[in-house]
Amino acid sequence: MTSYDPDGLTSTPAWGQLKDHFADSGQAHLRDLFGRDARRGQEYNVSALGLYFDYSKQRVTKETIELLIDLAEQRQLRDRTEAMFNGEHINVTEDRAVLHTALRLPRTATLEVDGQDVVGDVNDVLDKMGAFANRVRDGEWVGSTGKPIKTVINIGIGGSDLGPVMAHEALRDYTKREMDFRYVSNVDGTDIYEATRDLAADETLFIVSSKTFTTQETMTNAHSARDWVVSQLGDKADIAKHFVAVSTNAEGVSGFGIDTANMFGFWDWVGGRYSMDSAIGLSTMIAIGPDGYSELLAGFHEMDEHFRTAPLAENIPALMGLFGVWNRDFLGCATVAVLPYEQYLKRFPAYLQQLTMESNGKHVTLSGTDVTYDTGPVYWGEPGTNGQHSFYQLIHQGTSIIPCDFLFFTHPLNKVPAVDAPDHHDLLVANALAQAAALAFGKTAEEVAAEGVAADVVPHKVMKGNRPSSMFVADKLDPRTLGKLVAMYEHAVFTEGVIWGIDSFDQWGVELGKVLAKKIVPVLVDGKEDASLDSSTLTLAARYRSEQ
Ligand code: G6Q
């Protein structure tokens, strides 16, 4: 077996064949593709694990798919996948294993990495989280004045925030409704002010979630939270009853004043944006209970196994990743819209922004060579149908082609009675189907004119169509399904990263901003002179300072 060459993408035979194929037939219109093949809608899809993935409206043919699968094979996707699952240090720039998949292995599994029994370690933490979550949920864990906890506030940012926020919204229907769950991330004081202003400190529990326990925003918010508890409770304030931590940094946690007995650990092989199913999910577990959390993990694991074992032609995440490469590098699409037709998934696009863009927003390969092709696109989106009344206009008639990921469930979680009116859910799904069809097939000038539209208005009403989309369908949103959906995107991102030869697991661009912010604080606050800063930054800082 030849070793993986991160720089080898453009010299694979499949890459050259895909270029020729695109030149020959890549511009074919979806109207023609459907016209030529009456069974396209029935055949261009995959069903697995209760998910239905319709890719008939991607701009691909059977030949495109065969070539993309050849590309995956020539880029050694299978070997790279095994390397990840087995704990090889595939995050080369940080010299780390990438083992979020180990967080959801069944208890009976075995995996030893760098001499450690990973499954045992993971389950020790899960058991500790479960016991704690039950105590909080059952009112056994009490605050300084002996009252049970009513509100849990997770303080964290980036990977230590977006997953818990998204999961809480997504699984709201399964949460303990007598309790309230809030999330503070921004260093803007308004965030913590608004999260605490109406609360009683003696009924509030803070989870300080930070892998490093040094992140400026999180530590600043944690200190303000501690001050807030002390200011309300005075002498009675027993910090240990109101603060727990999720971190890999025991020293930092105890330095802050949190009892390390109330610290929930994880490991350097869990990247921030891949950590919502580690102890970072403690707020999720308190919200939905340990059993619900086990379901979530089981969903993740099911998708891991599917990705690892299903043939590439029937492998949902692998196909998604391959279509992602096709759309980015051959169709030239710079952005992807994520459009869940499910209100509970309203934070899913924001979650996926970090997962996709922090992972694949890279300009060099694993060997440090500049890439000669485009890598990760911009991800963005809003839940349907709201977006239809704002930005969909550009997707339909703008000059950019924006592939869309649509998603809906066949059963709503809230069946709202409608008397003498169409059912909410029927309308919701009809809208998702209508949008995908309109994007694919558009409307020709002839069709517009046939409706009696004045000749000078016809061009304005033409919709060129040929806008690609995927449609994901599942039965209903529950913890297990959410786990499958998140893992599906994780592995699609991984697939793209392997094809592109980049490190999907580091984030050096994020680090530079963190370092610079630290440098600027003394300039703003104490007027420190720093000749290493540029004249624009110094002028803005002086202006701010003069107004204080
Ligand atoms: C994610 C990133 C980043 C990280 C935050 C918070 O992959 O590494 O978003 O999660 O910067 O870091 P801490 O958890 O260390 O506070």
Boltz pocket constraint, residues with backbone or C-beta under 6 A from the ligand:
constraints:
  - pocket:
      binder: B
      contacts: [[A, 157], [A, 158], [A, 159], [A, 160], [A, 209], [A, 210], [A, 211], [A, 212], [A, 213], [A, 214], [A, 215], [A, 218], [A, 271], [A, 272], [A, 273], [A, 274], [A, 358], [A, 507], [A, 510]]
      max_distance: 6.0
